[in-house]
Protein backbone atom coordinates (compact mmCIF):
# COMPACT_ATOMS: atom_id res chain seq x y z
CA UNK A 1 0.00 0.00 0.00
CA UNK A 2 1.15 3.54 -0.75
CA UNK A 3 0.75 5.99 2.09
CA UNK A 4 2.20 9.04 0.34
CA UNK A 5 3.76 10.02 -2.98
CA UNK A 6 7.03 10.61 -1.10
CA UNK A 7 9.14 7.45 -0.84
CA UNK A 8 10.77 8.47 2.45
CA UNK A 9 7.41 9.14 4.09
CA UNK A 10 6.18 5.75 2.84
CA UNK A 11 9.15 4.03 4.40
CA UNK A 12 8.70 5.88 7.71
CA UNK A 13 4.97 5.09 7.90
CA UNK A 14 5.64 1.40 7.13
CA UNK A 15 7.99 1.26 10.14
CA UNK A 16 5.17 2.36 12.44
CA UNK A 17 2.63 0.06 10.79
CA UNK A 18 4.93 -2.85 11.66
CA UNK A 19 5.03 -1.59 15.28
CA UNK A 20 1.26 -1.92 15.65
CA UNK A 21 0.06 1.47 14.42
CA UNK A 22 -2.72 1.62 11.82
CA UNK A 23 -3.40 3.79 8.78
CA UNK A 24 -6.63 5.23 7.43
CA UNK A 25 -6.87 7.08 4.11
CA UNK A 26 -9.31 9.97 3.70
CA UNK A 27 -9.06 12.07 0.55
CA UNK A 28 -5.61 13.62 0.04
CA UNK A 29 -4.53 12.94 3.62
CA UNK A 30 -4.14 9.85 5.68
CA UNK A 31 -4.21 9.24 9.40
CA UNK A 32 -1.50 7.32 11.18
CA UNK A 33 -3.17 6.06 14.35
CA UNK A 34 -1.14 5.01 17.39
CA UNK A 35 -2.13 1.92 19.40
CA UNK A 36 -3.69 4.19 22.07
CA UNK A 37 -5.79 6.07 19.48
CA UNK A 38 -3.73 9.25 18.96
CA UNK A 39 -3.65 10.53 15.36
CA UNK A 40 -0.93 12.03 13.14
CA UNK A 41 -1.94 13.44 9.76
CA UNK A 42 0.03 12.21 6.72
CA UNK A 43 -0.06 14.21 3.50
CA UNK A 44 -0.63 12.12 0.40
CA UNK A 45 1.04 14.72 -1.80
CA UNK A 46 3.56 16.64 0.30
CA UNK A 47 4.85 19.88 -1.19
CA UNK A 48 7.30 20.93 1.48
CA UNK A 49 10.71 19.29 1.74
CA UNK A 50 10.25 19.52 5.52
CA UNK A 51 7.11 17.36 5.67
CA UNK A 52 8.94 14.22 6.85
CA UNK A 53 10.71 16.24 9.54
CA UNK A 54 7.37 17.58 10.80
CA UNK A 55 5.81 14.08 10.81
CA UNK A 56 8.75 12.75 12.82
CA UNK A 57 8.36 15.62 15.28
CA UNK A 58 4.62 14.92 15.71
CA UNK A 59 5.16 11.19 16.25
CA UNK A 60 7.97 11.74 18.75
CA UNK A 61 5.75 14.17 20.65
CA UNK A 62 2.97 11.56 20.83
CA UNK A 63 5.38 8.89 22.04
CA UNK A 64 6.75 11.15 24.80
CA UNK A 65 3.22 11.97 26.01
CA UNK A 66 2.33 8.31 26.51
Predicted model as a PDB file, atoms N, CA, C, CB and O in Angstrom, pLDDT in the B-factor column:
MODEL        1                                                                  
ATOM      1  N   UNK A   1       0.832  -1.182   0.000  1.00 84.00           N  
ATOM      2  CA  UNK A   1       0.000   0.000   0.000  1.00 84.00           C  
ATOM      3  C   UNK A   1       0.876   1.245   0.000  1.00 84.00           C  
ATOM      4  CB  UNK A   1      -0.946  -0.002   1.207  1.00 84.00           C  
ATOM      5  O   UNK A   1       1.917   1.283   0.657  1.00 84.00           O  
ATOM      6  N   UNK A   2       0.454   2.247  -0.731  1.00 88.00           N  
ATOM      7  CA  UNK A   2       1.154   3.537  -0.752  1.00 88.00           C  
ATOM      8  C   UNK A   2       0.481   4.477   0.230  1.00 88.00           C  
ATOM      9  CB  UNK A   2       1.166   4.153  -2.184  1.00 88.00           C  
ATOM     10  O   UNK A   2      -0.736   4.658   0.201  1.00 88.00           O  
ATOM     11  N   UNK A   3       1.275   5.067   1.089  1.00 92.00           N  
ATOM     12  CA  UNK A   3       0.752   5.986   2.094  1.00 92.00           C  
ATOM     13  C   UNK A   3       0.924   7.437   1.667  1.00 92.00           C  
ATOM     14  CB  UNK A   3       1.442   5.752   3.429  1.00 92.00           C  
ATOM     15  O   UNK A   3       0.178   8.311   2.109  1.00 92.00           O  
ATOM     16  N   UNK A   4       1.902   7.694   0.811  1.00 92.00           N  
ATOM     17  CA  UNK A   4       2.199   9.041   0.336  1.00 92.00           C  
ATOM     18  C   UNK A   4       2.955   8.928  -0.982  1.00 92.00           C  
ATOM     19  CB  UNK A   4       3.025   9.847   1.392  1.00 92.00           C  
ATOM     20  O   UNK A   4       3.503   7.872  -1.298  1.00 92.00           O  
ATOM     21  N   UNK A   5       2.984  10.002  -1.744  1.00 91.00           N  
ATOM     22  CA  UNK A   5       3.763  10.017  -2.981  1.00 91.00           C  
ATOM     23  C   UNK A   5       5.258  10.107  -2.701  1.00 91.00           C  
ATOM     24  CB  UNK A   5       3.330  11.182  -3.864  1.00 91.00           C  
ATOM     25  O   UNK A   5       6.069   9.832  -3.584  1.00 91.00           O  
ATOM     26  N   UNK A   6       5.627  10.484  -1.492  1.00 92.00           N  
ATOM     27  CA  UNK A   6       7.027  10.613  -1.103  1.00 92.00           C  
ATOM     28  C   UNK A   6       7.549   9.271  -0.598  1.00 92.00           C  
ATOM     29  CB  UNK A   6       7.198  11.706  -0.020  1.00 92.00           C  
ATOM     30  O   UNK A   6       6.984   8.696   0.333  1.00 92.00           O  
ATOM     31  N   UNK A   7       8.625   8.768  -1.207  1.00 93.00           N  
ATOM     32  CA  UNK A   7       9.141   7.446  -0.845  1.00 93.00           C  
ATOM     33  C   UNK A   7       9.673   7.391   0.584  1.00 93.00           C  
ATOM     34  CB  UNK A   7      10.237   7.042  -1.805  1.00 93.00           C  
ATOM     35  O   UNK A   7       9.561   6.352   1.236  1.00 93.00           O  
ATOM     36  N   UNK A   8      10.244   8.473   1.082  1.00 95.00           N  
ATOM     37  CA  UNK A   8      10.771   8.475   2.447  1.00 95.00           C  
ATOM     38  C   UNK A   8       9.649   8.458   3.481  1.00 95.00           C  
ATOM     39  CB  UNK A   8      11.662   9.695   2.667  1.00 95.00           C  
ATOM     40  O   UNK A   8       9.768   7.811   4.522  1.00 95.00           O  
ATOM     41  N   UNK A   9       8.565   9.168   3.192  1.00 94.00           N  
ATOM     42  CA  UNK A   9       7.406   9.143   4.095  1.00 94.00           C  
ATOM     43  C   UNK A   9       6.787   7.747   4.092  1.00 94.00           C  
ATOM     44  CB  UNK A   9       6.349  10.211   3.675  1.00 94.00           C  
ATOM     45  O   UNK A   9       6.401   7.240   5.146  1.00 94.00           O  
ATOM     46  N   UNK A  10       6.689   7.123   2.918  1.00 94.00           N  
ATOM     47  CA  UNK A  10       6.176   5.753   2.836  1.00 94.00           C  
ATOM     48  C   UNK A  10       6.978   4.814   3.724  1.00 94.00           C  
ATOM     49  CB  UNK A  10       6.204   5.256   1.389  1.00 94.00           C  
ATOM     50  O   UNK A  10       6.410   4.034   4.488  1.00 94.00           O  
ATOM     51  N   UNK A  11       8.271   4.889   3.623  1.00 95.00           N  
ATOM     52  CA  UNK A  11       9.154   4.026   4.402  1.00 95.00           C  
ATOM     53  C   UNK A  11       8.965   4.265   5.897  1.00 95.00           C  
ATOM     54  CB  UNK A  11      10.617   4.260   4.009  1.00 95.00           C  
ATOM     55  O   UNK A  11       8.909   3.316   6.678  1.00 95.00           O  
ATOM     56  N   UNK A  12       8.867   5.529   6.292  1.00 95.00           N  
ATOM     57  CA  UNK A  12       8.704   5.884   7.705  1.00 95.00           C  
ATOM     58  C   UNK A  12       7.358   5.385   8.244  1.00 95.00           C  
ATOM     59  CB  UNK A  12       8.816   7.413   7.890  1.00 95.00           C  
ATOM     60  O   UNK A  12       7.294   4.858   9.354  1.00 95.00           O  
ATOM     61  N   UNK A  13       6.290   5.548   7.468  1.00 96.00           N  
ATOM     62  CA  UNK A  13       4.968   5.090   7.899  1.00 96.00           C  
ATOM     63  C   UNK A  13       4.955   3.567   8.018  1.00 96.00           C  
ATOM     64  CB  UNK A  13       3.873   5.565   6.909  1.00 96.00           C  
ATOM     65  O   UNK A  13       4.370   3.030   8.959  1.00 96.00           O  
ATOM     66  N   UNK A  14       5.585   2.867   7.085  1.00 96.00           N  
ATOM     67  CA  UNK A  14       5.638   1.403   7.134  1.00 96.00           C  
ATOM     68  C   UNK A  14       6.312   0.905   8.410  1.00 96.00           C  
ATOM     69  CB  UNK A  14       6.378   0.860   5.914  1.00 96.00           C  
ATOM     70  O   UNK A  14       5.920  -0.125   8.958  1.00 96.00           O  
ATOM     71  N   UNK A  15       7.325   1.635   8.884  1.00 96.00           N  
ATOM     72  CA  UNK A  15       7.986   1.262  10.137  1.00 96.00           C  
ATOM     73  C   UNK A  15       6.989   1.257  11.294  1.00 96.00           C  
ATOM     74  CB  UNK A  15       9.149   2.227  10.443  1.00 96.00           C  
ATOM     75  O   UNK A  15       6.996   0.346  12.123  1.00 96.00           O  
ATOM     76  N   UNK A  16       6.144   2.266  11.345  1.00 96.00           N  
ATOM     77  CA  UNK A  16       5.174   2.357  12.437  1.00 96.00           C  
ATOM     78  C   UNK A  16       4.020   1.384  12.257  1.00 96.00           C  
ATOM     79  CB  UNK A  16       4.639   3.772  12.544  1.00 96.00           C  
ATOM     80  O   UNK A  16       3.460   0.909  13.245  1.00 96.00           O  
ATOM     81  N   UNK A  17       3.657   1.082  11.036  1.00 96.00           N  
ATOM     82  CA  UNK A  17       2.628   0.065  10.793  1.00 96.00           C  
ATOM     83  C   UNK A  17       3.113  -1.280  11.343  1.00 96.00           C  
ATOM     84  CB  UNK A  17       2.298  -0.047   9.264  1.00 96.00           C  
ATOM     85  O   UNK A  17       2.334  -2.028  11.934  1.00 96.00           O  
ATOM     86  N   UNK A  18       4.385  -1.581  11.150  1.00 96.00           N  
ATOM     87  CA  UNK A  18       4.934  -2.849  11.656  1.00 96.00           C  
ATOM     88  C   UNK A  18       5.033  -2.864  13.176  1.00 96.00           C  
ATOM     89  CB  UNK A  18       6.310  -3.104  11.053  1.00 96.00           C  
ATOM     90  O   UNK A  18       5.161  -3.932  13.776  1.00 96.00           O  
ATOM     91  N   UNK A  19       4.976  -1.685  13.811  1.00 95.00           N  
ATOM     92  CA  UNK A  19       5.028  -1.587  15.280  1.00 95.00           C  
ATOM     93  C   UNK A  19       3.641  -1.600  15.916  1.00 95.00           C  
ATOM     94  CB  UNK A  19       5.760  -0.319  15.691  1.00 95.00           C  
ATOM     95  O   UNK A  19       3.514  -1.415  17.127  1.00 95.00           O  
ATOM     96  N   UNK A  20       2.600  -1.817  15.109  1.00 96.00           N  
ATOM     97  CA  UNK A  20       1.259  -1.920  15.653  1.00 96.00           C  
ATOM     98  C   UNK A  20       0.375  -0.704  15.437  1.00 96.00           C  
ATOM     99  CB  UNK A  20       1.347  -2.187  17.083  1.00 96.00           C  
ATOM    100  O   UNK A  20      -0.769  -0.689  15.892  1.00 96.00           O  
ATOM    101  N   UNK A  21       0.876   0.311  14.756  1.00 96.00           N  
ATOM    102  CA  UNK A  21       0.059   1.474  14.424  1.00 96.00           C  
ATOM    103  C   UNK A  21      -0.811   1.105  13.233  1.00 96.00           C  
ATOM    104  CB  UNK A  21       0.943   2.732  14.114  1.00 96.00           C  
ATOM    105  O   UNK A  21      -0.529   0.125  12.544  1.00 96.00           O  
ATOM    106  N   UNK A  22      -1.867   1.877  12.980  1.00 97.00           N  
ATOM    107  CA  UNK A  22      -2.721   1.621  11.822  1.00 97.00           C  
ATOM    108  C   UNK A  22      -2.814   2.873  10.953  1.00 97.00           C  
ATOM    109  CB  UNK A  22      -4.129   1.168  12.270  1.00 97.00           C  
ATOM    110  O   UNK A  22      -2.439   3.967  11.374  1.00 97.00           O  
ATOM    111  N   UNK A  23      -3.318   2.692   9.736  1.00 96.00           N  
ATOM    112  CA  UNK A  23      -3.398   3.790   8.783  1.00 96.00           C  
ATOM    113  C   UNK A  23      -4.778   3.822   8.171  1.00 96.00           C  
ATOM    114  CB  UNK A  23      -2.323   3.658   7.691  1.00 96.00           C  
ATOM    115  O   UNK A  23      -5.339   2.785   7.820  1.00 96.00           O  
ATOM    116  N   UNK A  24      -5.326   5.031   8.044  1.00 95.00           N  
ATOM    117  CA  UNK A  24      -6.633   5.229   7.435  1.00 95.00           C  
ATOM    118  C   UNK A  24      -6.505   6.335   6.404  1.00 95.00           C  
ATOM    119  CB  UNK A  24      -7.718   5.573   8.504  1.00 95.00           C  
ATOM    120  O   UNK A  24      -5.980   7.405   6.712  1.00 95.00           O  
ATOM    121  N   UNK A  25      -6.974   6.100   5.193  1.00 92.00           N  
ATOM    122  CA  UNK A  25      -6.872   7.075   4.106  1.00 92.00           C  
ATOM    123  C   UNK A  25      -8.197   7.811   3.956  1.00 92.00           C  
ATOM    124  CB  UNK A  25      -6.480   6.384   2.773  1.00 92.00           C  
ATOM    125  O   UNK A  25      -9.260   7.193   3.894  1.00 92.00           O  
ATOM    126  N   UNK A  26      -8.122   9.155   3.898  1.00 84.00           N  
ATOM    127  CA  UNK A  26      -9.313   9.969   3.697  1.00 84.00           C  
ATOM    128  C   UNK A  26      -8.966  11.122   2.777  1.00 84.00           C  
ATOM    129  CB  UNK A  26      -9.875  10.488   5.045  1.00 84.00           C  
ATOM    130  O   UNK A  26      -8.359  12.100   3.212  1.00 84.00           O  
ATOM    131  N   UNK A  27      -9.342  11.022   1.513  1.00 82.00           N  
ATOM    132  CA  UNK A  27      -9.057  12.074   0.549  1.00 82.00           C  
ATOM    133  C   UNK A  27      -7.568  12.174   0.259  1.00 82.00           C  
ATOM    134  CB  UNK A  27      -9.579  13.405   1.053  1.00 82.00           C  
ATOM    135  O   UNK A  27      -6.915  11.170  -0.029  1.00 82.00           O  
ATOM    136  N   UNK A  28      -7.033  13.389   0.335  1.00 83.00           N  
ATOM    137  CA  UNK A  28      -5.614  13.616   0.045  1.00 83.00           C  
ATOM    138  C   UNK A  28      -4.715  13.343   1.238  1.00 83.00           C  
ATOM    139  CB  UNK A  28      -5.406  15.030  -0.421  1.00 83.00           C  
ATOM    140  O   UNK A  28      -3.493  13.288   1.097  1.00 83.00           O  
ATOM    141  N   UNK A  29      -5.314  13.171   2.416  1.00 90.00           N  
ATOM    142  CA  UNK A  29      -4.532  12.944   3.620  1.00 90.00           C  
ATOM    143  C   UNK A  29      -4.877  11.600   4.231  1.00 90.00           C  
ATOM    144  CB  UNK A  29      -4.763  14.062   4.632  1.00 90.00           C  
ATOM    145  O   UNK A  29      -5.969  11.063   4.046  1.00 90.00           O  
ATOM    146  N   UNK A  30      -3.921  11.084   4.956  1.00 94.00           N  
ATOM    147  CA  UNK A  30      -4.140   9.855   5.681  1.00 94.00           C  
ATOM    148  C   UNK A  30      -3.960  10.109   7.163  1.00 94.00           C  
ATOM    149  CB  UNK A  30      -3.192   8.754   5.196  1.00 94.00           C  
ATOM    150  O   UNK A  30      -3.456  11.154   7.575  1.00 94.00           O  
ATOM    151  N   UNK A  31      -4.378   9.143   7.952  1.00 95.00           N  
ATOM    152  CA  UNK A  31      -4.212   9.239   9.396  1.00 95.00           C  
ATOM    153  C   UNK A  31      -3.381   8.065   9.866  1.00 95.00           C  
ATOM    154  CB  UNK A  31      -5.580   9.275  10.122  1.00 95.00           C  
ATOM    155  O   UNK A  31      -3.730   6.910   9.620  1.00 95.00           O  
ATOM    156  N   UNK A  32      -2.300   8.354  10.530  1.00 95.00           N  
ATOM    157  CA  UNK A  32      -1.501   7.322  11.176  1.00 95.00           C  
ATOM    158  C   UNK A  32      -1.967   7.294  12.621  1.00 95.00           C  
ATOM    159  CB  UNK A  32       0.063   7.599  11.054  1.00 95.00           C  
ATOM    160  O   UNK A  32      -1.828   8.283  13.341  1.00 95.00           O  
ATOM    161  N   UNK A  33      -2.519   6.163  13.048  1.00 95.00           N  
ATOM    162  CA  UNK A  33      -3.167   6.055  14.347  1.00 95.00           C  
ATOM    163  C   UNK A  33      -2.328   5.177  15.262  1.00 95.00           C  
ATOM    164  CB  UNK A  33      -4.596   5.487  14.206  1.00 95.00           C  
ATOM    165  O   UNK A  33      -2.028   4.027  14.943  1.00 95.00           O  
ATOM    166  N   UNK A  34      -1.952   5.748  16.418  1.00 94.00           N  
ATOM    167  CA  UNK A  34      -1.144   5.010  17.389  1.00 94.00           C  
ATOM    168  C   UNK A  34      -2.000   3.947  18.065  1.00 94.00           C  
ATOM    169  CB  UNK A  34      -0.533   5.968  18.445  1.00 94.00           C  
ATOM    170  O   UNK A  34      -3.228   4.008  17.995  1.00 94.00           O  
ATOM    171  N   UNK A  35      -1.366   2.969  18.720  1.00 93.00           N  
ATOM    172  CA  UNK A  35      -2.133   1.919  19.397  1.00 93.00           C  
ATOM    173  C   UNK A  35      -3.092   2.457  20.471  1.00 93.00           C  
ATOM    174  CB  UNK A  35      -1.182   0.930  20.028  1.00 93.00           C  
ATOM    175  O   UNK A  35      -4.099   1.813  20.769  1.00 93.00           O  
ATOM    176  N   UNK A  36      -2.793   3.628  21.053  1.00 91.00           N  
ATOM    177  CA  UNK A  36      -3.691   4.187  22.071  1.00 91.00           C  
ATOM    178  C   UNK A  36      -4.695   5.177  21.475  1.00 91.00           C  
ATOM    179  CB  UNK A  36      -2.877   4.876  23.161  1.00 91.00           C  
ATOM    180  O   UNK A  36      -5.397   5.857  22.224  1.00 91.00           O  
ATOM    181  N   UNK A  37      -4.777   5.273  20.137  1.00 93.00           N  
ATOM    182  CA  UNK A  37      -5.795   6.072  19.477  1.00 93.00           C  
ATOM    183  C   UNK A  37      -5.408   7.490  19.094  1.00 93.00           C  
ATOM    184  CB  UNK A  37      -6.949   6.136  20.329  1.00 93.00           C  
ATOM    185  O   UNK A  37      -6.243   8.218  18.557  1.00 93.00           O  
ATOM    186  N   UNK A  38      -4.185   7.907  19.345  1.00 94.00           N  
ATOM    187  CA  UNK A  38      -3.730   9.254  18.965  1.00 94.00           C  
ATOM    188  C   UNK A  38      -3.466   9.275  17.461  1.00 94.00           C  
ATOM    189  CB  UNK A  38      -2.440   9.668  19.763  1.00 94.00           C  
ATOM    190  O   UNK A  38      -3.059   8.265  16.886  1.00 94.00           O  
ATOM    191  N   UNK A  39      -3.699  10.434  16.821  1.00 94.00           N  
ATOM    192  CA  UNK A  39      -3.647  10.533  15.360  1.00 94.00           C  
ATOM    193  C   UNK A  39      -2.587  11.528  14.890  1.00 94.00           C  
ATOM    194  CB  UNK A  39      -5.011  10.939  14.816  1.00 94.00           C  
ATOM    195  O   UNK A  39      -2.429  12.604  15.466  1.00 94.00           O  
ATOM    196  N   UNK A  40      -1.863  11.148  13.830  1.00 95.00           N  
ATOM    197  CA  UNK A  40      -0.927  12.032  13.138  1.00 95.00           C  
ATOM    198  C   UNK A  40      -1.374  12.077  11.682  1.00 95.00           C  
ATOM    199  CB  UNK A  40       0.578  11.534  13.278  1.00 95.00           C  
ATOM    200  O   UNK A  40      -1.580  11.035  11.060  1.00 95.00           O  
ATOM    201  N   UNK A  41      -1.523  13.274  11.141  1.00 94.00           N  
ATOM    202  CA  UNK A  41      -1.942  13.444   9.757  1.00 94.00           C  
ATOM    203  C   UNK A  41      -0.755  13.232   8.813  1.00 94.00           C  
ATOM    204  CB  UNK A  41      -2.559  14.843   9.546  1.00 94.00           C  
ATOM    205  O   UNK A  41       0.346  13.722   9.063  1.00 94.00           O  
ATOM    206  N   UNK A  42      -0.999  12.494   7.727  1.00 94.00           N  
ATOM    207  CA  UNK A  42       0.026  12.208   6.724  1.00 94.00           C  
ATOM    208  C   UNK A  42      -0.454  12.741   5.380  1.00 94.00           C  
ATOM    209  CB  UNK A  42       0.332  10.674   6.643  1.00 94.00           C  
ATOM    210  O   UNK A  42      -1.507  12.333   4.890  1.00 94.00           O  
ATOM    211  N   UNK A  43       0.306  13.641   4.788  1.00 90.00           N  
ATOM    212  CA  UNK A  43      -0.060  14.213   3.495  1.00 90.00           C  
ATOM    213  C   UNK A  43       0.197  13.210   2.380  1.00 90.00           C  
ATOM    214  CB  UNK A  43       0.720  15.512   3.236  1.00 90.00           C  
ATOM    215  O   UNK A  43       1.272  12.615   2.300  1.00 90.00           O  
ATOM    216  N   UNK A  44      -0.786  13.032   1.534  1.00 89.00           N  
ATOM    217  CA  UNK A  44      -0.634  12.121   0.400  1.00 89.00           C  
ATOM    218  C   UNK A  44       0.237  12.705  -0.695  1.00 89.00           C  
ATOM    219  CB  UNK A  44      -1.985  11.766  -0.166  1.00 89.00           C  
ATOM    220  O   UNK A  44       0.901  11.971  -1.427  1.00 89.00           O  
ATOM    221  N   UNK A  45       0.234  14.032  -0.807  1.00 89.00           N  
ATOM    222  CA  UNK A  45       1.039  14.720  -1.801  1.00 89.00           C  
ATOM    223  C   UNK A  45       1.781  15.884  -1.137  1.00 89.00           C  
ATOM    224  CB  UNK A  45       0.153  15.222  -2.973  1.00 89.00           C  
ATOM    225  O   UNK A  45       1.394  17.041  -1.300  1.00 89.00           O  
ATOM    226  N   UNK A  46       2.833  15.581  -0.400  1.00 91.00           N  
ATOM    227  CA  UNK A  46       3.558  16.642   0.301  1.00 91.00           C  
ATOM    228  C   UNK A  46       4.267  17.595  -0.659  1.00 91.00           C  
ATOM    229  CB  UNK A  46       4.569  16.034   1.254  1.00 91.00           C  
ATOM    230  O   UNK A  46       4.859  17.170  -1.651  1.00 91.00           O  
ATOM    231  N   UNK A  47       4.197  18.875  -0.351  1.00 91.00           N  
ATOM    232  CA  UNK A  47       4.852  19.877  -1.192  1.00 91.00           C  
ATOM    233  C   UNK A  47       6.118  20.404  -0.552  1.00 91.00           C  
ATOM    234  CB  UNK A  47       3.906  21.027  -1.478  1.00 91.00           C  
ATOM    235  O   UNK A  47       7.049  20.818  -1.244  1.00 91.00           O  
ATOM    236  N   UNK A  48       6.153  20.389   0.764  1.00 91.00           N  
ATOM    237  CA  UNK A  48       7.303  20.933   1.482  1.00 91.00           C  
ATOM    238  C   UNK A  48       8.379  19.868   1.659  1.00 91.00           C  
ATOM    239  CB  UNK A  48       6.872  21.485   2.849  1.00 91.00           C  
ATOM    240  O   UNK A  48       8.065  18.712   1.945  1.00 91.00           O  
ATOM    241  N   UNK A  49       9.640  20.243   1.493  1.00 90.00           N  
ATOM    242  CA  UNK A  49      10.713  19.287   1.743  1.00 90.00           C  
ATOM    243  C   UNK A  49      10.861  18.970   3.234  1.00 90.00           C  
ATOM    244  CB  UNK A  49      12.027  19.827   1.193  1.00 90.00           C  
ATOM    245  O   UNK A  49      11.611  18.068   3.606  1.00 90.00           O  
ATOM    246  N   UNK A  50      10.152  19.707   4.080  1.00 94.00           N  
ATOM    247  CA  UNK A  50      10.246  19.516   5.522  1.00 94.00           C  
ATOM    248  C   UNK A  50       9.109  18.672   6.081  1.00 94.00           C  
ATOM    249  CB  UNK A  50      10.267  20.851   6.211  1.00 94.00           C  
ATOM    250  O   UNK A  50       8.996  18.522   7.298  1.00 94.00           O  
ATOM    251  N   UNK A  51       8.273  18.123   5.224  1.00 94.00           N  
ATOM    252  CA  UNK A  51       7.113  17.360   5.674  1.00 94.00           C  
ATOM    253  C   UNK A  51       7.519  16.166   6.521  1.00 94.00           C  
ATOM    254  CB  UNK A  51       6.297  16.895   4.485  1.00 94.00           C  
ATOM    255  O   UNK A  51       6.929  15.943   7.578  1.00 94.00           O  
ATOM    256  N   UNK A  52       8.499  15.396   6.094  1.00 94.00           N  
ATOM    257  CA  UNK A  52       8.938  14.224   6.853  1.00 94.00           C  
ATOM    258  C   UNK A  52       9.460  14.652   8.218  1.00 94.00           C  
ATOM    259  CB  UNK A  52      10.027  13.444   6.078  1.00 94.00           C  
ATOM    260  O   UNK A  52       9.194  13.989   9.221  1.00 94.00           O  
ATOM    261  N   UNK A  53      10.191  15.740   8.264  1.00 96.00           N  
ATOM    262  CA  UNK A  53      10.711  16.240   9.536  1.00 96.00           C  
ATOM    263  C   UNK A  53       9.563  16.593  10.487  1.00 96.00           C  
ATOM    264  CB  UNK A  53      11.611  17.473   9.303  1.00 96.00           C  
ATOM    265  O   UNK A  53       9.641  16.309  11.682  1.00 96.00           O  
ATOM    266  N   UNK A  54       8.508  17.205   9.966  1.00 95.00           N  
ATOM    267  CA  UNK A  54       7.366  17.580  10.799  1.00 95.00           C  
ATOM    268  C   UNK A  54       6.591  16.341  11.271  1.00 95.00           C  
ATOM    269  CB  UNK A  54       6.431  18.525  10.024  1.00 95.00           C  
ATOM    270  O   UNK A  54       6.095  16.314  12.397  1.00 95.00           O  
ATOM    271  N   UNK A  55       6.488  15.321  10.417  1.00 95.00           N  
ATOM    272  CA  UNK A  55       5.814  14.080  10.813  1.00 95.00           C  
ATOM    273  C   UNK A  55       6.603  13.404  11.929  1.00 95.00           C  
ATOM    274  CB  UNK A  55       5.655  13.119   9.598  1.00 95.00           C  
ATOM    275  O   UNK A  55       6.023  12.944  12.913  1.00 95.00           O  
ATOM    276  N   UNK A  56       7.911  13.344  11.777  1.00 96.00           N  
ATOM    277  CA  UNK A  56       8.752  12.748  12.825  1.00 96.00           C  
ATOM    278  C   UNK A  56       8.575  13.481  14.150  1.00 96.00           C  
ATOM    279  CB  UNK A  56      10.233  12.771  12.405  1.00 96.00           C  
ATOM    280  O   UNK A  56       8.481  12.856  15.206  1.00 96.00           O  
ATOM    281  N   UNK A  57       8.532  14.802  14.087  1.00 96.00           N  
ATOM    282  CA  UNK A  57       8.359  15.617  15.284  1.00 96.00           C  
ATOM    283  C   UNK A  57       7.020  15.309  15.955  1.00 96.00           C  
ATOM    284  CB  UNK A  57       8.449  17.114  14.934  1.00 96.00           C  
ATOM    285  O   UNK A  57       6.962  15.154  17.175  1.00 96.00           O  
ATOM    286  N   UNK A  58       5.943  15.217  15.168  1.00 95.00           N  
ATOM    287  CA  UNK A  58       4.619  14.921  15.714  1.00 95.00           C  
ATOM    288  C   UNK A  58       4.566  13.542  16.364  1.00 95.00           C  
ATOM    289  CB  UNK A  58       3.568  15.014  14.617  1.00 95.00           C  
ATOM    290  O   UNK A  58       3.992  13.381  17.441  1.00 95.00           O  
ATOM    291  N   UNK A  59       5.165  12.549  15.710  1.00 95.00           N  
ATOM    292  CA  UNK A  59       5.160  11.189  16.245  1.00 95.00           C  
ATOM    293  C   UNK A  59       5.979  11.122  17.526  1.00 95.00           C  
ATOM    294  CB  UNK A  59       5.708  10.194  15.207  1.00 95.00           C  
ATOM    295  O   UNK A  59       5.552  10.502  18.500  1.00 95.00           O  
ATOM    296  N   UNK A  60       7.145  11.749  17.539  1.00 95.00           N  
ATOM    297  CA  UNK A  60       7.969  11.740  18.749  1.00 95.00           C  
ATOM    298  C   UNK A  60       7.258  12.413  19.906  1.00 95.00           C  
ATOM    299  CB  UNK A  60       9.302  12.428  18.491  1.00 95.00           C  
ATOM    300  O   UNK A  60       7.372  11.974  21.051  1.00 95.00           O  
ATOM    301  N   UNK A  61       6.526  13.475  19.612  1.00 94.00           N  
ATOM    302  CA  UNK A  61       5.748  14.175  20.649  1.00 94.00           C  
ATOM    303  C   UNK A  61       4.678  13.243  21.224  1.00 94.00           C  
ATOM    304  CB  UNK A  61       5.089  15.462  20.069  1.00 94.00           C  
ATOM    305  O   UNK A  61       4.483  13.204  22.439  1.00 94.00           O  
ATOM    306  N   UNK A  62       3.983  12.494  20.361  1.00 92.00           N  
ATOM    307  CA  UNK A  62       2.973  11.559  20.830  1.00 92.00           C  
ATOM    308  C   UNK A  62       3.573  10.467  21.699  1.00 92.00           C  
ATOM    309  CB  UNK A  62       2.250  10.943  19.656  1.00 92.00           C  
ATOM    310  O   UNK A  62       2.994  10.090  22.718  1.00 92.00           O  
ATOM    311  N   UNK A  63       4.729   9.960  21.300  1.00 90.00           N  
ATOM    312  CA  UNK A  63       5.381   8.887  22.043  1.00 90.00           C  
ATOM    313  C   UNK A  63       5.804   9.388  23.424  1.00 90.00           C  
ATOM    314  CB  UNK A  63       6.602   8.349  21.264  1.00 90.00           C  
ATOM    315  O   UNK A  63       5.656   8.665  24.410  1.00 90.00           O  
ATOM    316  N   UNK A  64       6.325  10.607  23.511  1.00 91.00           N  
ATOM    317  CA  UNK A  64       6.749  11.155  24.796  1.00 91.00           C  
ATOM    318  C   UNK A  64       5.579  11.403  25.731  1.00 91.00           C  
ATOM    319  CB  UNK A  64       7.511  12.440  24.585  1.00 91.00           C  
ATOM    320  O   UNK A  64       5.740  11.324  26.949  1.00 91.00           O  
ATOM    321  N   UNK A  65       4.389  11.705  25.183  1.00 85.00           N  
ATOM    322  CA  UNK A  65       3.216  11.974  26.008  1.00 85.00           C  
ATOM    323  C   UNK A  65       2.589  10.720  26.581  1.00 85.00           C  
ATOM    324  CB  UNK A  65       2.195  12.715  25.211  1.00 85.00           C  
ATOM    325  O   UNK A  65       1.799  10.801  27.522  1.00 85.00           O  
ATOM    326  N   UNK A  66       2.924   9.564  26.035  1.00 74.00           N  
ATOM    327  CA  UNK A  66       2.325   8.306  26.505  1.00 74.00           C  
ATOM    328  C   UNK A  66       2.795   7.920  27.868  1.00 74.00           C  
ATOM    329  CB  UNK A  66       2.624   7.196  25.557  1.00 74.00           C  
ATOM    330  O   UNK A  66       2.379   6.888  28.395  1.00 74.00           O  
TER     331      UNK A  66                                                      
ENDMDL                                                                          
END                                                                             
